[in-house]
């Protein structure tokens, strides 16, 4: 059975894999219980697939591990495509917690692809940042403003757009 990261080399390749009917449950359903999974139904002869696939892959990699992508060749996996009611390609489905939660058919503009992946990434794990924010908030409440400020700053190094960490850092500096 193909596991994430087995089919290619490189640091980001475990984020994007080629799936089959035999691996769909493990690659998509089971994995989506931990992290959102995008499924791209495509074919080698499909013109729009040739531009959408790489654009989706780039956004998945840019999401930094918050989503995964499984590519399904409809010519090689006709039964699965029929089960998923794929009428035309490219067809893209998003799975979260074992269920389809979003999707689209046809090629999309780069901004739409970026928004689609970003929306899914929000459903995924945050690498423990929320727990770190809670810990820093408790430190701040307990009067340990210096320690809280250090944690908030570390969170911002990981995620520079984290509003909760930014607000916490401001409150920690005010407390100092």
C-alpha positions as CSV (number, residue, x, y, z in Angstrom):
1,X,0.0,0.0,0.0
2,X,1.3,3.5,-0.9
3,X,1.9,5.6,2.1
4,X,2.4,9.4,2.1
5,X,5.9,10.2,1.0
6,X,6.7,6.8,-0.6
7,X,6.1,7.7,-4.2
8,X,8.6,10.5,-4.6
9,X,11.7,12.0,-2.9
10,X,12.0,15.5,-1.4
11,X,10.8,17.4,1.6
12,X,7.4,18.5,0.4
13,X,6.4,15.4,-1.5
14,X,4.6,13.7,1.4
15,X,2.0,16.5,1.1
16,X,1.1,15.5,-2.5
17,X,0.7,11.8,-3.5
18,X,-0.8,9.7,-6.2
19,X,-3.8,7.7,-5.0
20,X,-5.7,4.7,-6.3
21,X,-8.9,2.9,-5.5
22,X,-6.9,0.5,-3.3
23,X,-5.4,3.3,-1.2
24,X,-8.3,5.8,-1.1
25,X,-9.5,4.9,2.3
26,X,-6.1,5.2,3.9
27,X,-4.9,8.2,1.8
28,X,-8.0,10.2,2.0
29,X,-10.7,9.1,4.5
30,X,-8.3,8.0,7.3
31,X,-5.8,10.9,6.8
32,X,-8.6,13.5,6.7
33,X,-9.4,12.6,10.3
34,X,-6.1,14.1,11.2
35,X,-5.6,16.8,8.5
36,X,-7.7,18.1,5.6
37,X,-7.2,16.3,2.3
38,X,-7.8,17.6,-1.2
39,X,-8.5,15.0,-3.9
40,X,-7.8,16.0,-7.5
41,X,-9.5,13.8,-10.1
42,X,-7.6,14.3,-13.3
43,X,-6.5,12.6,-16.5
44,X,-3.2,13.0,-18.6
45,X,-5.2,14.0,-21.7
46,X,-7.1,16.8,-19.9
47,X,-5.8,20.3,-20.8
48,X,-7.3,22.2,-17.8
49,X,-6.0,19.4,-15.4
50,X,-2.4,20.3,-16.6
51,X,-2.7,23.8,-15.2
52,X,-4.9,23.2,-12.2
53,X,-2.9,20.3,-10.8
54,X,0.4,22.1,-10.4
55,X,-1.4,25.2,-9.1
56,X,-3.1,23.1,-6.4
57,X,0.1,21.4,-5.5
58,X,1.9,24.7,-5.1
59,X,-0.8,26.0,-2.7
60,X,-0.8,22.8,-0.7
61,X,2.9,23.0,-0.3
62,X,2.6,26.8,0.6
63,X,0.1,25.8,3.3
64,X,3.1,24.3,5.2
65,X,1.7,20.9,6.0
66,X,-1.8,22.0,7.1
67,X,-3.4,20.2,4.2
68,X,-2.5,17.2,2.0
69,X,-3.4,16.4,-1.6
70,X,-4.1,13.1,-3.3
71,X,-4.2,12.9,-7.1
72,X,-6.5,10.3,-8.7
73,X,-6.1,9.5,-12.4
74,X,-9.7,8.8,-13.5
75,X,-8.5,6.6,-16.4
76,X,-6.8,4.3,-14.0
77,X,-9.5,4.5,-11.3
78,X,-12.8,4.6,-13.1
79,X,-14.8,2.8,-10.4
80,X,-13.7,5.4,-7.8
81,X,-14.5,8.3,-10.1
82,X,-17.9,6.8,-10.6
83,X,-18.5,6.3,-6.9
84,X,-17.5,10.0,-6.3
85,X,-19.9,11.0,-9.1
86,X,-17.2,12.7,-11.1
87,X,-19.0,14.1,-14.1
88,X,-16.2,16.1,-15.6
89,X,-12.5,16.8,-14.9
90,X,-10.8,18.3,-13.3
91,X,-13.0,17.7,-10.2
92,X,-11.6,18.5,-6.8
93,X,-13.0,17.4,-3.5
94,X,-12.0,18.4,0.0
95,X,-12.2,15.9,2.9
96,X,-12.2,16.7,6.6
97,X,-12.9,14.3,9.4
98,X,-13.6,11.5,6.9
99,X,-16.2,13.4,4.9
100,X,-16.3,15.6,1.8
101,X,-16.7,19.2,3.0
102,X,-16.1,21.2,-0.2
103,X,-15.2,21.0,-3.8
104,X,-15.4,22.4,-7.4
105,X,-15.3,21.3,-11.0
106,X,-13.2,22.8,-13.8
107,X,-10.2,25.0,-13.7
108,X,-10.1,27.9,-11.2
109,X,-8.3,31.3,-11.1
110,X,-5.2,31.4,-8.9
111,X,-6.9,33.5,-6.3
112,X,-9.8,31.0,-6.0
113,X,-7.3,28.1,-5.6
114,X,-5.4,30.0,-2.9
115,X,-8.7,30.8,-1.1
116,X,-9.9,27.1,-1.4
117,X,-6.7,25.7,0.1
118,X,-6.5,28.5,2.8
119,X,-10.0,27.7,3.9
120,X,-9.2,24.0,4.3
121,X,-5.9,24.8,6.1
122,X,-7.9,26.6,8.8
123,X,-9.6,23.3,9.5
124,X,-6.3,21.5,10.0
125,X,-4.0,21.3,13.0
126,X,-2.0,24.4,14.0
127,X,1.1,22.6,15.2
128,X,0.4,23.3,18.8
129,X,0.2,27.1,18.5
130,X,-3.2,27.3,20.1
131,X,-1.9,25.4,23.1
132,X,1.1,27.8,23.3
133,X,-1.2,30.8,23.2
134,X,-3.3,29.4,26.0
135,X,-0.1,28.8,28.1
136,X,1.2,32.3,27.4
137,X,-2.2,33.8,28.3
138,X,-2.2,32.0,31.6
139,X,1.4,33.2,32.3
140,X,0.2,36.8,31.6
141,X,-2.8,36.3,33.9
142,X,-0.4,35.0,36.6
143,X,1.8,38.1,36.3
144,X,4.7,36.4,34.4
145,X,4.6,39.1,31.6
146,X,8.3,38.5,30.5
147,X,7.7,34.8,30.0
148,X,4.4,35.4,28.3
149,X,6.0,37.9,25.9
150,X,8.7,35.4,25.0
151,X,6.2,32.8,24.1
152,X,4.0,35.2,22.1
153,X,7.1,36.3,20.2
154,X,8.0,32.7,19.4
155,X,4.5,32.0,18.2
156,X,4.8,35.1,15.9
157,X,8.1,33.7,14.5
158,X,6.1,30.6,13.5
159,X,3.0,32.4,12.3
160,X,3.6,36.0,11.7
161,X,-0.1,36.7,11.0
162,X,-1.4,35.2,14.3
163,X,-3.6,37.9,15.7
164,X,-4.0,36.3,19.1
165,X,-0.2,36.1,19.6
166,X,0.2,39.7,18.4
167,X,-2.5,40.9,20.8
168,X,-1.0,38.9,23.6
169,X,2.5,40.3,22.9
170,X,1.1,43.9,23.0
171,X,-0.7,43.1,26.3
172,X,2.5,41.5,27.7
173,X,4.5,44.6,26.9
174,X,1.9,46.9,28.4
175,X,2.0,44.8,31.6
176,X,5.8,45.3,31.7
